[in-house]
Amino acid sequence: MIRVGTCGWSYFSPSNFIKEWKEKYASRLQAYASIFDTLEVDSTFYKLPKVETAIKWHEEAKAVSKNFEFIPKAPKSITHNNFDMTDLEKFIQVAKAMKASKLLFQTPPSFGYSQANYKLVKNFFAKIKGFAIFWEPRGTWLEEANVQKLKGIGASIVTDPLRQVVPFQQETYYFRLHGFGKGMMYSYRFSDEELKKVKQMAIDISKKGEVYVMFNNTYMFEDSLRFKKMLGI
């Protein structure tokens, strides 16, 4: 199975994709859910919403898409603070409120591989029950000497497939496409050739398991729709 979505919906402009969308949908999120079946909630990285807000998001999305899936991104107060536990329970409560079954963690390049950090991450993920875990490690974790050590850490490893693909089998793959913009990598529109390359990888992987293709660039909405058309979904 291949699921396609974007990393956030804060900049989603429904009028660019849906005529008279305000007459059809209660919110921008609901309009988004009419087009995509998956959403990475990146706003939780900066600030956790109220549980009531997360419940509302779930209800709005489910009203137009029964199979819609939220994947909340862990707060930076956790991932950028040596996996501090302070906000973990609050994050899990919000994730449950939006009926999420998967959680995304992203660590900064400064949190590189070491035996101590490996043990810290593995023990942290072991404390989380009832969720599948995606982790996008940055920095030295993905160097050739270290990447194989990520097996068995308790999470599916997230990568940008146009930069690197995990060199071992996973049940679920989570791709985050960031772009190659000059000055800021996110300021980028993917070419057809790049999308075709990702398409082939996604199709090959989907024969054995799930694959998520999530766009995290300036033109994320346009590019993800182009990609869906390439896939015929």
Buried (B, 14 or more C-beta within 10 A) or exposed (E): EBBBBBBBBEEBEBEEBBEEBEEEBEBBBBBBBBBBBBBBBBBBBEEBBEBEBBBBBBEBBBBBBEEBBBBBBBBBBBBBEEBEEEBBEBBBEBBBBBBBEBBBBBBEEEBBBEEEBBEBBBEBBEEBEEBBBBBBBBBBBBEEEBBEEBEEBBBBBBBBBBEEBBEEEBEBBBBBBBBBEEEEBBEBBBEEEBBEBBBEBBEEBBEEEBBBBBBBBBBBBBBBBBBBEBBEE
